[in-house]
Amino acid sequence: MKIKVLIADDNSFIREGLRIILGTFEQFDVIATVSNGQEAVDYCRQHEVDVALLDVRMPIMNGVEATRLIVQDTSTRPIILTTFDDDEYIVDAIRYGAKGYMLKNNEPERICDAIRSVFAGNNVLQDVVMGKLASSMLLPRGEHVPQESQQDERSVTTFLPTHSPPDKPRSALTLSSEKAALEKSHDDDNDDKLPFDERPFTDRELSVMSLVAKGYSNKEIAKEIFISEGTTANYITSILNKTGLEHRTQIAIYYLTGRTR
């Protein structure tokens, strides 16, 4: 049985990009995309929706108020998926019954993991969200999150190092293996021409982009092409700067569609 998902975001680039990404996973059926909270509430009232991905700031009705009404009137499980981690949004969304609160800078695979976990009856919160909940006294300080929720939290949290550690010296054999892995990961996705101008990007950056689009974490990318996690983070930063994008989910959408907006 597929998980029926609704996506609500006023940014058509994010909305359609998420639809495309989720469509690559057999487990999900994106049954609707809408551009504001009122449309999300209306659709969930009229149709069977398992999980609703809601942005916070949308016209007509925001995602927090939509969460309240969806939980009140339907059996749909809302997940807040947004770029905003303001305390007021987090506290109200969780109080109104949101089953998850995630930032859009997560890898696509982590977002998919969160949808699966929420569908299974769990709550998914990132560490930054848990910290803000504690500071807002929604959770008493020192109270432990249930073990099941801790596992979900780790599964959707991405840690990017502030400073990139220097790479260890690499032997000729390592360099040769690295080059082969780089060429393989890039060539695997290059049987057809990519939907964007590749010229601004190095081969390494294109390889990293292809792996981000597959849902790889920084750790997995580093292991795949034999570089450090810090160097991986540097490449992602470079890609964001060259494209004008804001987070890695947008990199995945850009790699798959060539769209930046």
N, C-alpha and C positions, 0 to 999 in steps of 0.2 A: 504494500500500500504506500502510495506516495504522500509526502507531506505537502498539504495545500498551503501555499504562502501568498500573502498579499504584501506589496511594497508600496509605502507611502512616502514620497519625497517630492518637494516642489522643484528640485533640480532634475530636469529630464535626462541629463547626462548620467547622473548617479542612478536614477530610477531605471533607465533602460540598461545601463551597464550591469547593475545587480541582476536584472532579469536575465541577461545573457549569461552571466557567470553562473547563476543558480541553474540555468537551463543545461549547463554542461554536466550536471550531476543527476543521475537517473532517479535519485531518491526524492527530488523536489519537483513540484508542479506549481509554477508561478501562475496563479489563476487570474490575477488582476494587478495592475499598477495604477496608482492614483496620485494626485498632486497636492492634496491637503487632508487635514484630519477629519473634516466633515465627510468627505467622500469615503475615507477609510471606515468610519463608523457606519455609514449607510450601507456600504458593501458587506461588512461583517454581519450586520443585522439581517440582511437579505440572503446571504449565502453561507455555506459551511466553509469556514477558514480555520486552519489549524494554528498557524503562526502569522502574526502581522509584524512586519518590520516598519517602524515608525521613526521618521526624523522628528526633531523637536520643533524647530522654527519653520512653520508652514503657514500660508495664508488661510484666512477664514477660521480655522481651528488648529491649534498647535498639537503636537504629538502627545503632550502630557495630558491635556484635556481629552483627547481622543482615547488615550489609554483608560482613563476613568470610565468613559461611556462604554467602551468595548468590553471591559471586565464586568461592568454592571449589567449589560444587556445581552452578552453573548458568551460562548465558551471558548472564544479565540484567545490565544496566549500572546500578549504583546511583548515585543522586544524593542527597546529604544536603541536605534542605531544612528549616531549623530556625531558631529564634530564638537559639540558643546559638553563640557563637564562641569558646568556651573552648579553650585550646591543646591540652588533652589529647584532646578530641573530634576536633579537626581533624587532628592528627598521626596518631592511630590510624585514623581513617576513611580517610585518604589511603593510609596504609601497608597497610591491608586491601584496598585496591583500589577505593575510591569514585571514580567518574569525574567527579564534580562536588561542590562544597560551596558552597551558597548560603544566604543569609539570607532569611527570609520577607518582609522589608520591600521586596523587589523588586517592580516592576510585573508584573502577570500576563504581559504580552507578553515580558518578559525571561526569566521562568521558562519560557515556551514556547520561546523561542530556545535556552535551555540544554538542554532536552529534545531538540530537533532536532540540536543540535551534538553532544551525547553519543551520540545514535543514529548519527550519521555517523562516530563513532570518535574524537572529540576529547575533551579534558578541559576542564572549565569551573570556574574558581576566581575568586572575587572578590579584589579587591586586598587587603582586610583579611586574607583567608585566606593569600594569598601572603606577606604580611608576617609573619604568625605562623609559617608554615612556615619561613621564613628564620631567624627568631629562635630557633626550636626546633632548628635545624641539620639539619632534614630535607633542605633544599636548601642547599648551600654558599653562603655570602654572595658576591654578585657574579655568581653563575651566572644566565644569562639564560633566561627562559622562551621556548620555541620560538615563532616568529612566529605560527603558527596558534593556539596557546593564548592568546597576547596578544590576538588579535582576539576570541576567545571571552570572555576576561575583561572586555574593555571592553563587550561586548554585554550583559552581565548586571549591570554595576555601575552603581549609581545614586549620583550625587553631589548631596547637598543642602547648600547654602551655610549656614555657621554664622550669618552675619549677612546680613540681607536688604538689598541695595542700594536706595537710594531710587529710586522711579520717576522717569523723565524727564517734564518737563511735556508734556502732550498737547494737541494742537489740538482744535478743535471737530469737525473731520473725523475725527480719530483716535478721539475719544470716541464719535462716531456709529457708526463702523465697529466699535468694540469692543462697543457695545451690541447691534448687529445680530448679531455673531458669538456673543455670549453667549446671546442669545435663541434663535439657531439651534441651538447645541450642546445647550441645555437642552430646547428644544421637540422636537428630533429623537428624544429618548428619552422624551418625555412624552405620546406618543399615548395610552398607557394609564397609569392611575394607578400611581405608584411604590409598591412594597411596604412603605413605611415612612412615618411621620409627617414630612412635609416642613417643618412649621412652625418647628422650631428652626433651620433653615438658611436662609441668604440665597440669592437667585437665583444669585449668583456661586459660592457653595459647592456648590449643586446641579449647576451646570455643570461645575465641577472634578471632582465625584464621577462624573459621567457619563463624563468623559474618562478618568479613572483606570480605570473599569470596562472601557473599550475598550482598555486597555493603553498609554495615552499616557504618556510620560515627562514630567517637569517641564518640560523644554525644549519639548517638543511642545505641552503644554497652554498654556504661556506664548505660544507663537507663534499658537496657535489662537484665543485670546481676548484677545490684545494686552495682556499684562501681563508683568512681569519674572519670571524664574525664582525670585527671592527672594520675590516676592509670592505666587507659586504655592505655594512651600513653606509660607508663612504660612497660606494657606487650608487646606492639608492638615493642618497642625498644629491649626488651629481645628476642623476636622472630627473629627480624632482625639479632641480634648478633649470635644467635644459628644457623641460616641458612646461614649466609653470604650474605643475600639479601640486597637490597638497599632501597626499598620503598614498600609501602603497596600493590600496584598493583601486584608486584612480589609475595607477600604473598598469594594473592588470586589465582594466577596461580599455585603456589606451592601446595596450599591446594587442588586444583582441579586436578592437574596432577602429583604431586610429583617431578616435574622438577625444578631445580635451574638454569639451563643454556639452 
